Amino acid sequence: AQQAEKDGLAKDPEIASRIELSRVNLLQQAVAQKYLKERTPTDAELRAEFDTQMATTPLVEYHARHILVSSQDVAQKVIDQLKNGGDFAALAKRLSSDKGSAAKGGDLDWFPPNAMVKPFSEAVALLKNGEVTRTPVQTEYGWHAIQLLGTRDRAPPTFEAVQEQLKQIVL
């Protein structure tokens, strides 16, 4: 740094602007840390955020299985085979590119809707127990044939259980 000063590099316009940007960033971080250190959310703020989060948190879980393939045509053929009595687990093991669930016959176990990408969770929500999607469902991972195995209610978390997470949101 001393040699750079001696060589006059601090006067170079690009270097000078980068030094100033670093100074501003450092000051911004310092004021944010000071604010967070001095700020403690009130119980009322935390409870209000808890209520907001609970209003938007689905209290249902789905148990589903799927077969993931690379094209719509292949997915439709899989769905057609399933309609004609095909064995879901056997087809998943043989065809699904999701190797983790394929080994379990396509079983995804229980999950809340927000654990899956939107097109997938929306398709699952429209199914009745035992039903398979009538058309392939496209996500960023490929094309899915999905079967809903069941639904269950899940208990909401207690305020105390999520209080630390709420503090991070409120701050």
Residue pairs with C-beta under 8 A, 6 or more apart in sequence:
4 10
9 15
10 16
10 19
36 171
39 171
41 166
41 167
41 170
41 171
45 170
46 159
46 163
46 166
46 167
46 170
47 159
49 166
49 169
49 170
50 159
50 162
50 166
53 162
53 166
53 169
54 156
57 114
57 156
58 112
58 113
58 114
59 153
59 154
59 155
59 156
60 112
60 113
60 151
60 152
60 153
60 154
61 110
61 111
61 112
61 151
61 152
61 153
61 154
62 110
62 111
62 112
62 113
62 121
62 124
62 125
62 148
62 150
62 151
63 108
63 109
63 110
63 111
63 148
63 149
63 150
63 151
63 152
64 108
64 111
64 124
64 127
64 146
64 147
64 148
64 149
65 88
65 89
65 92
65 101
65 104
65 105
65 106
65 107
65 108
65 146
65 147
65 149
66 92
66 96
66 98
66 101
66 106
66 108
66 120
66 144
66 145
66 146
66 147
67 75
67 78
67 88
67 91
67 92
67 95
67 96
67 102
67 106
67 144
67 145
68 96
68 97
68 98
68 101
68 141
68 142
68 143
68 144
69 75
69 78
69 95
69 96
69 97
69 142
69 143
69 144
69 145
70 97
70 142
70 143
71 142
71 143
72 136
72 138
72 143
74 95
74 143
75 136
75 137
75 143
75 144
75 145
76 135
76 136
78 86
78 91
78 95
78 145
79 132
79 133
79 134
79 135
79 136
79 145
81 91
82 88
82 91
82 132
82 145
82 147
83 132
88 105
88 106
88 132
88 147
89 105
89 106
90 105
91 106
92 101
92 102
92 105
92 106
93 102
93 103
93 105
93 106
95 102
96 102
96 106
97 142
98 106
98 141
101 107
101 108
106 147
107 149
110 152
112 154
113 121
113 124
113 125
114 121
115 121
116 124
117 139
117 140
117 141
119 137
119 138
119 139
120 137
120 139
120 144
120 146
123 133
123 137
123 144
123 146
124 146
124 148
127 133
127 146
127 147
127 148
128 148
129 148
129 149
129 150
129 151
130 147
130 148
130 149
131 147
131 148
132 145
132 146
132 147
133 144
133 145
133 146
133 147
136 143
136 144
136 145
137 143
137 144
137 145
137 146
138 144
